[in-house]
């Protein structure tokens, strides 16, 4: 047995009683009741006496408070059509008195100029269709027409002359509306937000701030966060958008992000704390932000990439802030330029600005031209270019790339997210015996700044032979708190890559601690230097004359003892290319403190294991020459005969000016044995430089003004006695007068 509400030809089930109660020849009484609270109940007396009513079900229904009809519906087969008998219909009770005014149930936007307003009951048409009873704010005013919908008189449609503006909140004021019983409604105001979803373009919404390393905190909650910022003039619903680090995907919930608004994304455990800073959404699968660097991508609900950051701890641009407690802030969120040039550590007192404009915010236009920072030859038909900032992809594709001798470019690949590392595929293969001049032109950065004139040399790397690269300088006893370095020099005529080369030390009576110099291509041209260190910035700060572009920061430099040790250099096949031994007494004898003083190779052509081929760097260059010619270099001394000296006046005070005497020899026959002595003006021996040493065809010996008893030679006249002989009876003797001087103070 069931109770229905009928609206025209539409039936709505209110109560569905137990099945089978009136299935077979029933003689029953039925009672239907309704309370003033609109509770309908269905009762059944299966005895037919009217004394044993049982409840079949109840339902609340308020649509109809009055009715002119009541009926019974029977569903039957043709054989039962004459088997139904009904009697004793009674409808009783107090007539309903409607004294409750109508109220608005909901306001729905149908079109940009049309609203549907639903009431809780039927309305009086004269008041409901009066235009003056409806007013919309935002200067829209009264509707131009009002109509009942096709459903019933409890729902109306309002049409306005002006279209609603996307992203605006409107208030609809309604007054003097009566229901059919004449009850007038209390004036009310209903608000609605007009929003048309739009598709986001690239960087319409940006990753504006990151907090990878929150320890120690300066005031921000101790938890990672990512801040999103709407940099467009559009409104977005972030429902279904994704934040990913490539490993885990976090899907955002519904959130309307208006132009200029921020949203803080964080793990659930930090949501309450970050909500104090602004609009916050917590994600269970929040992508972990690695302290030293990570790739974070923002995608819309269709999987399109809207923004990304590939940050490293170098983006802080401040070594005092990259260890924790400070956020990475985007400098200008409105430019298409991304990367390290558009991020920096926050200067906010608490370490960041979640939910607010970044402390480092700056919208000044980028007027700095890009620089071609590196050209790598990956193989004989592929080179990779690296620029100082993000480049315009169209300009890279249409740019000019010039080689001399001529090389033809086949295709250009943009294989980096910011277009700062394009790859050129070449039609013409590079020749390993040729050094090419290369330049780029007619390309610009993402801000439109054109690259200035440039030219660099590129080459295919050649295999290195022993001593093609030599250890040229070593700082093994750095100043307190600073780092060591080892400098290499390419004395060959080849271009040599250091990729997968090894550097080692001597430990436990064996070559030990082999460390890879670099996993990446790194080309060293003839007569070029490279400095290997763990902290490039520290070397530059300690030695301001350093050549920054010649310093290669490596992950792990072997530890070199402060008193003595050995340095070993191996190529990619682990073949020994060079080695040198050092001791602290190799240093110039006069300085009291050798901390921060490097040992320089005197001659790149001399032997690495020759103690006399090493000398302290001069004071005039701050005691080291990382990345450029050694202050004590005598690689190509002048010679005016078989044996000569240069200069004739020395001032061995380690100031970089004429500190060392070079004694140069050249013979036309092999097998000469030499003795070299320094005598004072009275003929007394003060220094035995060489004792019965077998010579080559040419070479040099060096004297730094130190006597055999480890004192500085006094100012005065000295004699260099060079004696050489061979088994054929040939003999060469040179006596050269030189002067030891001291600069005027």
C-alpha positions in Angstrom: 0.0 0.0 0.0 1.4 3.5 -1.0 0.6 7.2 -0.5 1.3 9.5 -3.5 1.3 13.3 -4.1 -0.1 14.1 -7.5 0.9 17.3 -9.4 -1.0 17.4 -12.7 -0.1 14.1 -14.3 3.1 13.6 -12.2 3.0 11.3 -9.2 5.5 11.5 -6.3 5.7 8.6 -3.9 5.5 9.8 -0.2 5.0 6.5 1.7 5.7 2.9 0.6 4.0 0.5 3.0 4.9 -3.2 3.4 4.1 -5.4 0.4 1.3 -7.9 0.3 -1.0 -6.3 2.9 -3.9 -6.0 0.6 -3.0 -8.7 -1.9 -5.8 -11.3 -1.5 -9.5 -10.4 -0.9 -8.8 -7.7 1.7 -11.5 -6.1 3.9 -9.5 -3.3 5.4 -9.9 0.3 6.7 -7.3 2.9 5.8 -6.5 6.2 7.6 -4.3 9.0 6.3 -3.3 11.9 8.7 -1.4 15.1 8.4 -0.1 17.2 11.3 0.4 21.0 11.4 4.1 20.2 11.0 3.4 18.6 7.6 4.0 15.1 8.8 1.9 12.6 6.7 1.2 9.1 8.1 -0.5 6.0 6.5 -2.3 3.5 8.8 -4.0 0.2 8.0 -6.6 -1.9 9.9 -6.6 -5.4 8.4 -9.5 -6.5 10.7 -11.8 -4.0 9.0 -13.3 -3.0 12.3 -11.6 0.3 12.7 -10.2 -0.6 16.1 -6.7 -1.9 15.1 -4.8 0.6 12.9 -1.1 -0.2 12.3 1.3 2.5 11.0 2.5 1.7 7.4 4.9 4.7 7.1 5.4 8.5 7.5 6.8 11.3 5.4 7.2 15.1 5.7 5.6 17.0 2.7 4.8 20.7 2.7 4.2 21.5 -1.0 0.4 21.4 -0.7 -1.4 22.9 2.2 -4.8 22.8 0.6 -6.5 20.6 -2.0 -9.8 20.1 -3.7 -9.2 16.4 -4.5 -8.5 13.1 -2.8 -8.6 9.7 -4.5 -7.7 6.1 -4.6 -5.7 4.5 -7.4 -6.0 0.7 -8.1 -3.6 -1.2 -10.3 -5.3 -4.5 -11.4 -5.7 -7.1 -14.1 -8.9 -7.4 -16.3 -10.2 -10.3 -14.2 -10.3 -8.2 -11.0 -11.9 -5.2 -12.5 -15.3 -5.7 -10.8 -13.9 -6.8 -7.4 -13.2 -3.4 -5.8 -15.7 -1.8 -3.3 -15.0 1.5 -1.4 -17.2 3.1 1.3 -17.2 5.4 4.2 -14.8 8.1 2.9 -14.4 10.7 5.6 -12.2 13.9 5.3 -12.0 15.8 8.5 -9.9 18.1 10.6 -9.3 21.8 11.1 -8.8 23.8 7.9 -5.2 25.0 7.3 -4.6 28.6 8.0 -1.5 29.9 6.2 0.1 32.7 8.2 3.7 32.1 7.2 5.2 34.6 4.7 7.2 33.1 1.8 11.0 32.9 1.8 13.7 32.6 -0.9 15.1 29.1 -1.2 17.8 29.8 -3.7 19.1 32.1 -6.5 20.5 30.4 -9.6 22.3 32.1 -12.5 20.8 30.9 -15.8 22.6 33.2 -18.3 24.8 36.3 -18.0 21.6 38.4 -17.8 19.1 36.0 -16.2 18.4 34.7 -12.7 16.0 32.0 -11.4 14.7 32.7 -7.9 13.0 29.8 -6.0 10.5 30.4 -3.1 9.3 27.8 -0.6 5.6 28.2 -1.8 3.4 29.6 -4.5 3.3 33.3 -4.9 0.6 35.9 -5.6 1.1 36.9 -9.2 0.5 40.7 -8.8 3.3 41.1 -6.3 5.6 38.5 -7.6 5.6 39.9 -11.2 6.1 43.5 -10.0 9.6 44.7 -11.4 10.1 47.2 -8.6 10.1 44.4 -6.0 13.6 43.2 -7.2 16.8 45.2 -7.1 20.3 44.0 -8.0 23.4 45.9 -6.8 26.6 46.7 -8.8 24.5 49.3 -10.6 22.4 46.7 -12.4 19.1 47.9 -10.8 15.7 46.4 -11.5 15.0 43.6 -13.9 13.5 44.4 -17.3 11.0 41.5 -17.0 9.7 39.0 -14.5 8.0 35.7 -15.3 6.9 32.6 -13.6 8.6 29.5 -14.8 6.8 26.7 -16.5 6.9 24.6 -13.3 4.7 26.6 -10.9 4.2 30.0 -9.3 6.9 29.4 -6.7 9.7 29.9 -9.1 10.3 33.1 -11.1 12.8 34.3 -13.8 14.4 37.7 -13.7 15.9 39.3 -16.8 18.3 42.2 -16.7 19.5 44.7 -19.3 23.2 44.5 -18.2 25.3 41.4 -18.2 26.9 40.1 -15.0 30.6 40.7 -14.7 32.8 37.6 -14.2 34.2 37.4 -10.7 31.7 39.8 -9.1 29.6 39.1 -6.1 26.0 40.4 -6.4 23.2 41.0 -3.8 19.6 40.6 -4.9 17.2 42.5 -2.7 13.5 41.3 -2.7 10.6 42.9 -1.0 6.8 43.1 -0.8 6.3 39.6 -2.3 3.1 37.8 -1.1 2.1 34.2 -1.2 -1.4 33.1 -2.3 -2.7 33.5 1.2 -1.7 37.1 1.2 1.3 36.8 3.6 3.9 39.5 2.7 7.6 38.4 2.9 10.1 40.1 5.1 12.5 42.1 2.8 15.6 40.0 2.2 18.9 40.0 0.4 20.5 37.0 -1.3 24.0 37.1 -2.6 25.5 35.1 -5.5 29.0 34.9 -7.0 29.1 35.1 -10.8 31.9 33.0 -12.1 32.6 31.6 -15.6 35.5 29.0 -15.6 38.3 30.0 -17.9 41.3 28.0 -19.1 44.7 29.1 -17.8 47.6 29.9 -20.0 51.3 29.5 -19.3 52.2 31.3 -16.1 48.7 32.7 -15.5 49.2 31.2 -12.1 52.8 31.0 -10.8 54.7 29.2 -8.1 55.5 32.4 -6.3 57.3 31.3 -3.1 58.9 28.0 -1.8 60.0 27.0 1.6 62.2 23.9 1.2 64.4 24.2 4.3 62.5 25.4 7.3 65.1 24.7 10.0 65.9 26.8 11.9 62.7 28.8 11.6 62.8 32.6 11.9 59.1 32.9 12.5 57.3 30.9 9.8 55.8 27.6 10.8 58.3 24.8 10.7 56.9 23.1 7.6 57.3 23.3 3.9 54.9 25.3 1.8 54.3 26.3 -1.8 52.6 29.6 -2.5 50.5 30.1 -5.7 49.8 33.5 -7.1 47.2 34.5 -9.8 49.3 36.8 -12.0 46.6 37.1 -14.7 43.3 39.1 -14.9 41.3 35.8 -15.0 39.5 33.9 -12.3 40.3 30.2 -11.9 38.8 27.3 -10.0 41.8 25.2 -8.9 39.7 22.0 -8.5 41.6 19.1 -10.1 44.8 21.1 -10.6 48.0 19.2 -9.8 51.3 19.9 -8.1 54.0 17.4 -8.8 57.7 16.8 -8.3 57.7 14.1 -10.9 57.4 11.4 -8.2 54.3 12.2 -6.3 51.1 14.1 -7.6 49.0 16.2 -5.3 45.5 17.1 -6.5 44.0 20.4 -5.4 40.4 20.8 -4.1 37.9 23.4 -5.2 39.3 27.0 -4.7 38.4 30.1 -6.5 41.6 32.1 -7.2 40.9 35.7 -8.3 43.5 38.0 -9.9 46.2 39.1 -7.5 45.2 36.4 -4.9 47.5 34.0 -3.1 47.0 30.4 -2.0 49.3 28.6 0.5 49.7 24.9 -0.2 51.1 22.8 2.7 50.9 19.4 4.3 47.9 18.7 6.6 49.9 19.0 9.8 50.7 22.6 9.0 47.3 23.8 7.7 46.2 25.4 10.9 49.4 27.3 11.4 49.5 28.6 7.8 45.9 29.6 7.8 46.9 32.5 10.0 48.8 33.9 7.0 46.0 33.7 4.4 44.0 31.3 2.3 45.4 27.8 2.8 44.8 24.4 1.3 46.4 21.2 2.7 47.4 18.3 0.5 47.9 14.8 1.8 50.3 14.0 -1.0 52.2 17.3 -0.7 55.3 17.0 -2.9 58.4 17.0 -0.7 60.7 20.0 -1.4 64.3 18.8 -1.4 66.6 21.3 0.4 69.3 21.5 -2.3 67.1 21.5 -5.3 64.0 20.0 -6.9 61.6 20.3 -9.9 58.1 21.4 -9.1 55.4 21.6 -11.8 51.9 23.1 -11.6 49.3 21.6 -14.0 45.7 22.4 -14.6 42.8 19.9 -14.5 43.5 19.0 -18.2 47.1 18.1 -17.5 48.6 21.3 -19.2 51.7 22.7 -17.6 50.9 26.2 -16.2 54.2 26.8 -14.4 57.3 25.1 -13.1 60.5 25.8 -11.1 63.7 23.8 -11.2 65.3 25.4 -8.2 68.7 24.7 -6.6 70.2 26.2 -3.4 72.2 28.6 -5.6 68.9 30.4 -6.2 69.1 31.9 -2.7 72.0 34.0 -4.0 73.1 34.2 -0.4 75.2 31.6 1.3 74.0 32.8 4.7 70.4 31.9 3.9 70.7 28.6 1.9 71.0 26.5 5.1 67.4 27.0 6.3 64.9 29.4 7.7 64.3 31.5 4.5 62.0 31.1 1.6 62.8 31.4 -2.1 60.7 34.3 -3.5 59.9 35.0 -7.1 61.0 38.6 -7.8 58.7 39.4 -10.7 55.6 37.1 -11.0 54.4 39.0 -14.1 57.3 38.2 -16.4 57.6 35.1 -18.5 61.3 34.9 -17.4 61.9 32.2 -14.9 64.8 30.4 -13.4 67.6 31.6 -11.1 67.5 35.2 -12.3 63.9 35.6 -11.1 64.3 34.0 -7.6 66.1 35.1 -4.5 66.1 34.5 -0.7 63.5 36.5 1.2 64.6 39.5 3.2 61.6 39.3 5.5 62.3 39.4 9.2 60.5 36.1 9.8 62.1 34.5 6.7 59.3 34.7 4.2 55.9 36.2 3.2 53.4 33.4 2.9 50.0 34.7 1.7 51.3 38.2 0.9 53.3 40.1 -1.6 56.9 38.9 -1.7 59.5 41.0 0.2 61.7 40.8 -2.9 58.9 41.8 -5.3 60.2 44.0 -8.1 58.5 44.6 -11.5 61.2 46.8 -13.0 61.8 45.6 -16.6 64.8 43.3 -17.4 67.2 45.4 -19.4 70.2 43.1 -19.1 71.3 41.2 -22.2 71.9 37.5 -22.0 75.4 36.0 -22.2 76.6 32.9 -23.9 78.3 31.3 -20.9 79.3 27.9 -22.3 79.6 25.8 -25.5 80.0 22.1 -25.0 81.0 19.7 -27.8 79.0 16.6 -27.0 80.3 14.7 -30.1 81.4 15.4 -33.6 77.9 16.5 -34.7 76.3 17.9 -31.6 77.0 20.9 -29.5 75.2 22.3 -26.5 74.9 26.0 -25.7 74.3 27.5 -22.2 73.1 31.0 -21.6 73.0 33.1 -18.5 69.2 33.2 -18.4 66.0 31.9 -19.9 65.9 32.6 -23.7 63.0 33.2 -26.1 62.4 30.0 -27.9 61.4 31.5 -31.2 64.6 33.6 -31.3 66.7 30.6 -30.7 65.1 28.7 -33.6 65.5 31.8 -35.9 68.9 32.9 -34.6 72.2 32.9 -36.5 75.0 30.5 -35.6 78.4 31.1 -37.2 81.4 28.7 -37.4 84.8 29.4 -38.8 85.8 27.2 -40.6 82.3 26.8 -41.9 80.0 24.3 -40.2 76.3 23.9 -41.2 73.6 23.6 -38.5 70.9 21.0 -39.3 68.4 21.3 -36.4 68.0 23.1 -33.1 66.5 21.3 -30.1 65.1 23.1 -27.1 65.7 20.4 -24.6 65.7 22.5 -21.4 62.6 23.8 -19.6 63.7 27.5 -19.7 65.3 27.3 -23.2 68.7 28.3 -21.8 70.4 25.1 -23.0 69.6 24.5 -26.6 71.3 21.8 -28.6 72.6 22.2 -32.2 72.7 19.2 -34.5 75.3 19.7 -37.2 75.2 18.7 -40.8 79.0 19.1 -41.0 81.0 16.9 -38.6 83.7 18.6 -36.5 87.3 17.8 -37.2 89.3 16.8 -34.1 92.4 18.6 -35.4 90.7 21.9 -35.9 89.8 24.7 -33.4 86.6 26.5 -34.5 85.6 30.0 -33.9 81.9 30.1 -32.9 79.4 33.0 -32.3 75.7 33.5 -32.0 73.6 36.5 -33.0 70.0 37.7 -33.4 68.7 35.8 -30.4 67.2 37.3 -27.2 66.1 36.5 -23.7 62.5 36.1 -22.7 62.3 39.9 -22.0 63.5 40.7 -25.5 67.1 41.8 -24.8 69.3 40.9 -27.7 72.6 39.0 -27.0 75.7 41.2 -27.6 78.5 40.4 -30.0 80.3 37.3 -28.8 82.9 34.7 -30.0 84.4 31.6 -28.4 86.5 28.7 -29.5 85.2 25.2 -29.7 86.9 21.9 -30.5 86.5 18.2 -30.3 88.5 16.9 -27.3 91.7 14.9 -28.0 93.2 12.1 -26.0 95.7 13.3 -23.5 99.2 11.9 -23.2 101.3 11.9 -20.0 102.2 15.5 -18.9 99.9 17.1 -21.5 98.1 18.5 -18.4 100.3 19.3 -15.4 99.7 20.1 -11.8 100.5 23.8 -11.8 99.7 25.2 -8.3 98.5 23.8 -5.0 97.1 25.3 -1.9 97.3 22.6 0.7 97.3 24.7 3.8 94.4 27.1 3.5 93.6 29.9 5.9 91.4 28.9 8.8 87.8 28.3 7.6 88.8 28.3 3.9 89.3 25.6 1.4 92.3 24.1 -0.6 92.7 24.1 -4.3 94.7 22.3 -7.1 95.3 24.1 -10.3 95.9 22.3 -13.6 97.6 23.7 -16.8 97.2 22.5 -20.3 100.7 22.8 -21.7 99.9 20.8 -24.9 98.5 21.9 -28.2 95.3 19.9 -27.7 91.8 20.6 -26.4 91.3 18.1 -23.5 88.1 17.3 -21.7 88.2 16.6 -17.9 85.0 14.6 -18.0 85.5 11.5 -15.7 89.1 12.4 -15.0 90.3 11.6 -11.4 92.4 13.4 -8.8 93.9 11.6 -5.8 96.2 11.9 -2.8 98.7 9.6 -1.0 97.5 7.8 2.1 98.6 4.7 3.9 101.6 4.3 1.6 99.5 4.1 -1.5 97.6 6.2 -4.0 94.2 6.7 -2.4 90.9 8.7 -2.4 90.4 8.9 -6.2 87.7 11.5 -6.8 85.9 12.2 -10.1 86.6 15.8 -11.2 83.4 16.2 -13.1 80.7 14.0 -14.7 80.1 16.7 -17.4 82.1 17.7 -20.5 84.7 20.4 -19.5 87.0 21.4 -22.2 90.5 22.8 -21.4 92.2 24.5 -24.4 96.0 24.9 -24.9 97.6 27.3 -22.4 94.4 27.4 -20.2 94.2 26.9 -16.5 91.5 25.2 -14.3 91.3 25.4 -10.5 89.7 22.5 -8.7 88.1 23.4 -5.4 85.0 22.6 -3.3 84.1 26.2 -2.8 84.5 28.6 -5.7 83.1 31.6 -3.9 85.6 31.1 -1.0 88.6 31.1 -3.4 87.4 34.3 -5.1 86.9 36.0 -1.7 90.3 34.9 -0.4 92.1 35.8 -3.7 90.3 38.7 -5.4 92.6 38.4 -8.5 91.2 34.9 -9.2 89.8 34.2 -12.7 86.3 33.1 -11.8 85.6 31.4 -15.1 88.7 29.2 -14.6 87.5 27.9 -11.2 85.6 24.5 -11.3 83.7 23.8 -8.2 83.8 20.0 -7.6 81.8 17.9 -5.1 84.8 16.3 -3.4 88.5 17.3 -3.5 90.8 14.8 -1.8 92.2 16.0 1.5 95.7 17.3 1.3 97.8 17.2 4.5 99.1 20.6 5.7 102.7 19.5 6.0 103.4 17.1 3.1 101.7 14.9 0.6 101.3 14.0 -3.1 98.8 14.9 -5.8 97.9 12.5 -8.6 96.1 13.2 -11.9 94.5 10.4 -13.9 92.6 10.5 -17.2 89.3 8.8 -17.8 91.1 5.5 -18.5 92.8 5.9 -15.1 96.2 6.4 -16.7 98.6 8.6 -14.7 99.0 11.9 -16.4 100.9 13.8 -13.8 102.0 13.7 -10.1 103.8 16.0 -7.8 105.1 15.8 -4.2 104.9 18.8 -1.8 106.3 19.6 1.6 105.8 22.7 3.7 109.6 23.3 3.6 109.2 23.8 -0.2 107.9 27.2 0.7 110.1 30.3 0.7 112.0 30.2 3.9 111.3 33.7 5.1 107.5 33.9 5.6 106.6 33.0 9.2 103.1 31.8 8.4 102.5 29.7 5.3 98.7 29.5 5.8 96.9 30.6 2.6 100.2 30.6 0.6 100.1 28.4 -2.5 103.0 26.5 -4.0 103.5 27.5 -7.7 105.2 25.6 -10.4 108.1 27.7 -11.7 108.3 26.2 -15.1 105.5 24.2 -16.8 108.2 22.6 -18.9 110.1 21.4 -15.8 109.6 18.2 -13.9 106.6 18.0 -11.5 108.6 15.9 -9.0 111.6 18.4 -9.0 111.5 20.2 -5.7 113.4 23.2 -7.2 110.5 23.7 -9.7 108.2 24.8 -6.9 108.1 28.1 -5.0 105.8 30.1 -2.8 103.4 32.5 -4.6 104.4 36.1 -4.2 102.8 38.5 -1.7 102.0 40.9 -4.6 99.2 38.5 -5.8 97.9 37.8 -2.2 100.0 34.6 -2.1 98.1 32.6 -4.9 97.3 32.9 -8.6 94.2 30.7 -9.1 93.2 30.6 -12.7 96.1 32.7 -14.3 99.8 32.7 -14.9 101.9 31.9 -11.8 103.7 34.8 -10.1 106.9 32.8 -10.1 106.6 31.5 -13.7 109.8 31.0 -15.7 108.5 28.7 -18.3 110.3 30.4 -21.2 113.3 32.2 -19.8 115.4 34.4 -22.1 118.8 32.9 -23.2 121.7 34.7 -24.8 124.2 31.9 -25.0 125.0 28.3 -23.9 124.5 29.3 -20.2 122.8 32.5 -19.0 121.2 34.1 -16.0 118.1 36.2 -15.7 117.6 38.7 -14.1 121.0 40.0 -13.0 119.5 41.7 -10.0 117.1 39.9 -7.7 115.2 41.0 -4.6 114.1 37.7 -2.9 111.3 39.1 -0.7 108.4 37.2 -2.3 106.8 40.4 -3.5 106.5 39.1 -7.1 109.2 41.3 -8.6 112.4 39.6 -9.5 112.2 37.1 -6.6 114.0 34.3 -8.4 117.2 33.9 -10.4 116.8 31.7 -13.5 120.0 29.9 -14.6 119.4 28.7 -18.1 121.5 26.3 -20.2 121.5 24.8 -23.7 123.9 22.3 -25.1 124.4 20.9 -28.6 125.7 17.5 -27.3 124.2 15.1 -24.7 125.7 13.7 -21.6 126.7 16.9 -19.7 127.0 16.7 -16.0 126.8 20.0 -14.0 127.6 21.6 -10.7 126.1 25.0 -9.9 127.2 27.0 -6.9 126.5 30.5 -5.5 129.5 32.3 -4.1 129.8 35.5 -2.2 132.1 38.3 -3.4 134.9 36.7 -1.4 134.5 33.4 -3.2 132.9 31.6 -0.2 130.2 29.0 -1.0 126.8 30.0 0.3 124.5 27.7 -1.7 125.2 24.5 -3.6 122.3 24.4 -6.1 123.4 21.4 -8.2 125.9 18.6 -7.5 127.0 16.4 -10.4 123.5 16.4 -12.0 123.1 14.8 -15.4 121.6 17.4 -17.8 119.3 17.3 -20.7 119.9 19.3 -23.9 118.4 22.4 -22.2 116.8 23.5 -19.0 116.9 25.8 -16.1 117.9 26.0 -12.4 116.4 28.5 -10.0 117.7 30.2 -6.9 115.4 32.0 -4.6 118.1 33.9 -2.6 118.2 31.4 0.3 121.5 30.1 1.5 122.4 26.6 2.5 121.8 27.5 6.2 118.3 28.5 5.3 118.8 32.3 5.7 118.2 35.0 3.2 121.3 36.1 1.4 122.5 39.5 2.4 122.3 42.4 0.0 125.4 42.5 -2.1 127.4 41.0 -5.0 127.4 37.3 -5.7 128.9 35.0 -8.3 127.0 32.2 -10.1 129.5 29.4 -10.9 128.2 27.0 -13.5 130.5 24.1 -14.4 129.5 21.4 -16.9 131.5 18.6 -18.6 130.9 15.3 -20.5 132.9 12.2 -21.1 134.2 13.5 -24.4 136.2 16.1 -22.5 133.9 19.0 -23.4 133.6 21.6 -20.6 131.6 24.7 -20.1 132.2 27.1 -17.3 130.2 30.3 -16.5 130.9 32.8 -13.9 128.1 35.4 -13.8 128.0 38.3 -11.4 124.5 38.9 -10.0 123.2 41.3 -7.3 121.0 40.6 -4.4 119.1 43.8 -3.6 116.4 45.0 -1.3 113.8 47.6 -2.2 113.9 51.0 -0.6 111.3 51.3 2.2 
